[in-house]
Amino acid sequence: MSVAEDAVAGAVFAALADPTRRAVVRRLSQGGAAMVVAEPAGREVRYRLTPAPFAEAMLWMASTGARWDERLARLEQRLAQRAGGG
C-alpha cells in the first residue's frame, strides 16, 4: 500500500472512530453511496458518499489481516512443535 493509500485509509478510520460520524455515514449510505463528498448547492452544501475511500480502507484491512493470519499460523505451528517435543 502506498503512502497516499495509507493516508486515505487513515482518514476513513478517523472518520469512523466517532459514533456520531458513523451514524451520519450510516444514514448517508442508505442513499446508496459510501464516503462523503461536499457539493455546493446555492447557499447550502450537500453531502453525498463515494465508495473509493472505503475500498482503499478495505484493501488495507484485507492486506493487514492476511499478514496477521500468516503470522498466527506460523506461531501455531511453532507451539505445536514445542508441545510435541520438537
Secondary structure, 3 states (H helix, E strand, C coil): CCHHHHHHHHHHHHHHHCHHHHHHHHHHHCCCCCCEEEEEECCEEEEEECCHHHHHHHHHHHHHHHHHHHHHHHHHHHHHHHHCCC
